[in-house]
Amino acid sequence: MSAEDATPMEASATTEVDEKLYSRQLYVMGHEAQRRMMASKALMIGCSGLGVEVAKNCILAGIHSLVVVDPLPPNTYDVGGNFFLKPEDVVADGAISRAEICRPLLAELNPYVNVSVASDVTALTAEQLVPLLDTGITCLVVTIPLSNELLVTLNEKCRSVNASFVYSLSCGVFGQVFCDFGSHLYARIRMVIHRLLRRLNQYFKRVPRLL
């Protein structure tokens, strides 16, 4: 099997970690976590200003591959938020999408990460987006406004294929984020919260005695 034909997990298992490139995060995460990251395949919907920032960070971190979905053409508002777009990218006919403009610039950030565009997607609908999650995607990140119905559909599909789901928007000085990393994470969080509350309860019971 060639490197191009290998799945993300297989590719990461046979690829050595570039310690010079990833030296800073290796000190924090270690080799095992870096290899797991190198096995991840992300799908990002939206090349907004937030979207390219998320894509940049994922690529520099060293994920296996990133698929970008955004059939919309750039506008003047995008030029102010997306640092990869230039005023000359805004054309009247909208012949090239934001994703197609940003892809080669994103790919230059890390030669180890495969950056591609889902060019078959011509509209942000469930019929065109949901099938993309059957291609081994481990995390879906949405960075542009979508209808609640579509977001729920995508989230449920992520659950069915055991993929993480992140929905985030940046609106000037305000923002919002929703993360669904699966039921196992919620169970761990509940356990941590229960332990914290129990310790706090024990502490406050001792406070009068200390005073």
C-alpha positions as CSV (number, residue, x, y, z in Angstrom):
1,M,0.0,0.0,0.0
2,S,1.4,3.4,-0.9
3,A,1.4,6.4,1.4
4,E,-1.3,8.0,-0.8
5,D,-3.6,5.0,-0.5
6,A,-3.1,4.6,3.2
7,T,-5.8,5.6,5.6
8,P,-5.0,8.3,8.1
9,M,-4.4,5.9,11.0
10,E,-2.2,3.7,8.8
11,A,-0.2,6.7,7.5
12,S,0.5,8.0,10.9
13,A,1.6,4.6,12.2
14,T,4.3,4.4,9.5
15,T,5.4,8.0,9.5
16,E,8.0,9.3,11.9
17,V,7.3,12.5,13.8
18,D,9.3,15.4,12.5
19,E,10.8,16.5,15.9
20,K,12.2,19.7,14.5
21,L,8.9,20.9,13.0
22,Y,6.8,19.8,16.0
23,S,9.3,20.3,18.8
24,R,7.3,22.8,20.8
25,Q,4.1,20.8,20.9
26,L,6.0,17.5,21.5
27,Y,7.2,18.9,24.8
28,V,3.6,19.5,25.8
29,M,1.7,16.5,24.3
30,G,4.3,13.9,23.7
31,H,4.9,11.6,20.7
32,E,1.8,9.4,21.2
33,A,-0.6,12.4,21.2
34,Q,1.2,13.8,18.1
35,R,0.8,10.5,16.3
36,R,-2.9,10.5,17.1
37,M,-3.2,14.0,15.8
38,M,-1.4,12.9,12.6
39,A,-4.1,10.3,12.2
40,S,-7.0,12.8,12.3
41,K,-8.9,13.9,9.2
42,A,-10.9,17.2,9.6
43,L,-13.7,18.6,7.5
44,M,-14.2,22.3,7.8
45,I,-17.2,24.1,6.5
46,G,-16.7,27.8,5.8
47,C,-13.6,29.9,4.8
48,S,-14.6,32.8,6.9
49,G,-12.0,34.8,8.9
50,L,-12.6,32.4,11.7
51,G,-12.4,29.4,9.3
52,V,-9.0,30.1,7.9
53,E,-7.7,30.8,11.5
54,V,-9.0,27.4,12.6
55,A,-7.6,25.7,9.4
56,K,-4.2,27.4,9.9
57,N,-3.9,26.1,13.5
58,C,-5.0,22.6,12.6
59,I,-2.5,22.4,9.7
60,L,0.4,23.8,11.8
61,A,-0.5,21.3,14.5
62,G,0.0,18.5,12.0
63,I,-3.2,16.7,11.4
64,H,-3.3,14.2,8.6
65,S,-5.6,16.0,6.2
66,L,-8.1,18.8,6.0
67,V,-11.0,19.0,3.6
68,V,-12.4,22.5,3.0
69,V,-16.0,23.1,2.0
70,D,-17.1,26.6,0.9
71,P,-18.7,27.1,-2.5
72,L,-19.4,30.8,-1.8
73,P,-17.4,33.5,-3.7
74,P,-15.5,36.1,-1.6
75,N,-17.0,39.5,-1.0
76,T,-15.6,42.8,0.4
77,Y,-16.5,41.8,3.9
78,D,-14.4,38.7,3.7
79,V,-11.3,40.7,2.7
80,G,-11.4,42.4,6.1
81,G,-11.6,39.1,8.0
82,N,-9.9,36.5,5.9
83,F,-6.1,37.2,5.8
84,F,-5.7,35.0,2.7
85,L,-8.1,37.1,0.6
86,K,-7.1,40.2,-1.4
87,P,-9.3,42.9,-2.9
88,E,-8.6,41.6,-6.4
89,D,-10.1,38.2,-5.3
90,V,-13.5,39.9,-5.2
91,V,-14.8,39.6,-8.8
92,A,-18.3,40.2,-10.2
93,D,-18.9,36.8,-11.7
94,G,-17.8,34.9,-8.5
95,A,-16.1,32.3,-10.7
96,I,-13.8,31.0,-7.9
97,S,-14.9,30.1,-4.4
98,R,-13.3,31.1,-1.1
99,A,-12.2,27.5,-0.5
100,E,-10.4,27.3,-3.9
101,I,-8.6,30.6,-3.3
102,C,-7.4,29.6,0.2
103,R,-6.5,26.0,-0.4
104,P,-3.0,26.5,-2.0
105,L,-2.1,29.1,0.6
106,L,-3.2,26.8,3.4
107,A,-1.3,23.9,1.9
108,E,2.0,25.9,2.0
109,L,1.8,26.0,5.8
110,N,2.8,22.4,6.3
111,P,4.0,20.0,3.6
112,Y,2.9,17.0,5.8
113,V,-0.8,17.9,5.7
114,N,-3.0,17.1,2.7
115,V,-5.3,20.1,2.1
116,S,-8.1,19.6,-0.4
117,V,-11.4,21.2,-1.4
118,A,-14.7,19.4,-1.7
119,S,-15.3,20.9,-5.2
120,D,-18.4,18.7,-5.8
121,V,-20.3,20.6,-3.1
122,T,-22.1,23.4,-4.9
123,A,-24.6,24.2,-2.1
124,L,-24.5,24.0,1.7
125,T,-27.3,21.4,2.0
126,A,-27.7,18.2,4.0
127,E,-27.8,16.2,0.7
128,Q,-24.4,17.4,-0.3
129,L,-22.7,17.8,3.1
130,V,-23.7,14.6,5.0
131,P,-22.1,12.1,2.6
132,L,-18.7,13.8,3.2
133,L,-18.8,12.5,6.8
134,D,-18.6,8.9,5.5
135,T,-15.1,9.4,4.2
136,G,-13.2,8.8,7.4
137,I,-13.7,12.2,8.9
138,T,-12.8,12.4,12.6
139,C,-13.8,16.0,13.3
140,L,-16.2,18.4,11.6
141,V,-15.8,22.1,12.2
142,V,-18.4,24.6,11.1
143,T,-17.4,28.3,11.1
144,I,-20.2,30.0,9.2
145,P,-23.9,30.4,10.0
146,L,-26.1,27.4,9.0
147,S,-29.7,26.6,9.8
148,N,-30.4,24.9,13.1
149,E,-32.0,22.0,11.2
150,L,-28.9,21.5,9.1
151,L,-26.6,21.8,12.2
152,V,-28.6,19.1,14.1
153,T,-28.4,16.8,11.0
154,L,-24.7,17.2,10.8
155,N,-24.3,16.7,14.5
156,E,-26.3,13.5,14.5
157,K,-24.3,12.2,11.6
158,C,-21.1,12.9,13.4
159,R,-22.4,10.9,16.4
160,S,-23.2,8.0,14.1
161,V,-19.7,7.9,12.6
162,N,-18.0,8.7,15.9
163,A,-16.7,12.0,14.8
164,S,-16.3,15.2,16.8
165,F,-18.6,18.2,16.0
166,V,-17.6,21.8,16.6
167,Y,-19.8,24.8,15.6
168,S,-18.3,28.2,16.2
169,L,-19.1,31.8,15.0
170,S,-17.2,35.0,15.4
171,C,-19.4,38.1,15.3
172,G,-17.2,41.2,15.9
173,V,-16.4,41.3,19.6
174,F,-18.8,38.5,20.3
175,G,-18.7,34.8,19.5
176,Q,-20.2,31.4,20.3
177,V,-19.0,27.8,20.2
178,F,-20.7,24.5,20.6
179,C,-18.7,21.2,20.9
180,D,-19.9,17.6,20.9
181,F,-17.1,15.2,21.4
182,G,-19.3,12.2,22.2
183,S,-21.1,10.8,25.3
184,H,-17.9,9.4,26.8
185,L,-16.5,13.0,27.3
186,Y,-19.7,14.1,29.0
187,A,-19.4,11.2,31.3
188,R,-15.9,12.1,32.3
189,I,-16.8,15.8,32.8
190,R,-19.7,14.8,35.1
191,M,-17.3,12.6,37.1
192,V,-14.8,15.5,37.5
193,I,-17.6,17.9,38.4
194,H,-19.0,15.5,41.1
195,R,-15.5,15.1,42.6
196,L,-14.9,18.8,42.6
197,L,-18.3,19.5,44.3
198,R,-17.7,16.8,46.9
199,R,-14.3,18.4,47.8
200,L,-15.8,21.8,47.9
201,N,-18.6,20.5,50.2
202,Q,-16.0,18.9,52.5
203,Y,-14.0,22.2,52.5
204,F,-17.0,24.4,53.4
205,K,-18.0,22.0,56.2
206,R,-14.6,22.7,57.8
207,V,-14.7,26.4,57.3
208,P,-16.6,27.2,60.6
209,R,-14.2,25.1,62.5
210,L,-11.2,26.9,61.0
211,L,-12.7,30.3,61.9
